[in-house]
């Protein structure tokens, strides 16, 4: 899965939406859209637990 900063990801188990805020040294920082939580994941974990929800459309 190819992801870039700003992508929206959906958690496969809970269905919550997260936005990819930063990519740093192989770690991905996700920020929840519904709660004030941030999470760090490696690339393998990201592919296991998340799927792409679509790109944010900026107007």
Kinemage of the C-alpha trace (Angstrom):
@kinemage 1
@onewidth
@group {chain A} dominant
@subgroup {mainchain}
@vectorlist {calphas} color= white
{ca unk a 1} P 0.000 0.000 0.000
{ca unk a 2} L 1.432 3.374 -0.987
{ca unk a 3} L 0.590 6.108 1.479
{ca unk a 4} L 1.569 9.751 1.768
{ca unk a 5} L 1.016 12.472 4.354
{ca unk a 6} L -2.596 13.581 4.450
{ca unk a 7} L -4.057 10.182 3.512
{ca unk a 8} L -7.096 9.007 5.429
{ca unk a 9} L -6.954 5.469 6.800
{ca unk a 10} L -9.718 3.343 8.282
{ca unk a 11} L -8.991 0.905 11.115
{ca unk a 12} L -10.022 -2.593 9.996
{ca unk a 13} L -11.354 -3.655 13.419
{ca unk a 14} L -12.989 -0.528 14.860
{ca unk a 15} L -13.849 1.372 11.681
{ca unk a 16} L -12.436 4.640 13.057
{ca unk a 17} L -10.892 7.127 10.658
{ca unk a 18} L -7.332 8.366 11.072
{ca unk a 19} L -5.283 10.875 9.118
{ca unk a 20} L -1.607 10.320 8.401
{ca unk a 21} L 0.114 13.380 9.846
{ca unk a 22} L 3.835 12.600 9.576
{ca unk a 23} L 6.228 10.030 8.156
{ca unk a 24} L 9.545 10.009 10.018
{ca unk a 25} L 12.308 7.374 9.973
{ca unk a 26} L 9.967 4.568 8.902
{ca unk a 27} L 7.324 5.449 11.502
{ca unk a 28} L 3.886 6.755 10.632
{ca unk a 29} L 2.015 9.132 12.958
{ca unk a 30} L -1.756 8.810 12.737
{ca unk a 31} L -4.234 11.216 14.319
{ca unk a 32} L -7.802 10.139 15.000
{ca unk a 33} L -10.629 12.119 13.418
{ca unk a 34} L -13.121 11.230 16.186
{ca unk a 35} L -10.959 11.254 19.321
{ca unk a 36} L -7.896 13.238 20.483
{ca unk a 37} L -5.565 10.243 20.034
{ca unk a 38} L -2.326 9.898 18.094
{ca unk a 39} L -0.612 6.618 17.286
{ca unk a 40} L 2.745 5.562 15.860
{ca unk a 41} L 3.014 2.546 13.559
{ca unk a 42} L 5.646 0.866 11.441
{ca unk a 43} L 4.879 0.064 7.809
{ca unk a 44} L 4.018 -3.606 8.392
{ca unk a 45} L 1.654 -2.851 11.280
{ca unk a 46} L -0.007 -0.106 9.274
{ca unk a 47} L -0.798 -2.538 6.449
{ca unk a 48} L -2.162 -5.154 8.867
{ca unk a 49} L -4.514 -2.884 10.831
{ca unk a 50} L -5.524 -0.167 8.340
{ca unk a 51} L -6.925 0.256 4.839
{ca unk a 52} L -7.105 3.407 2.733
{ca unk a 53} L -10.303 5.402 3.167
{ca unk a 54} L -9.629 7.855 0.354
{ca unk a 55} L -7.736 11.095 -0.077
{ca unk a 56} L -8.811 14.283 1.666
{ca unk a 57} L -10.323 16.622 -0.904
{ca unk a 58} L -9.230 20.200 -0.395
{ca unk a 59} L -11.434 22.946 -1.720
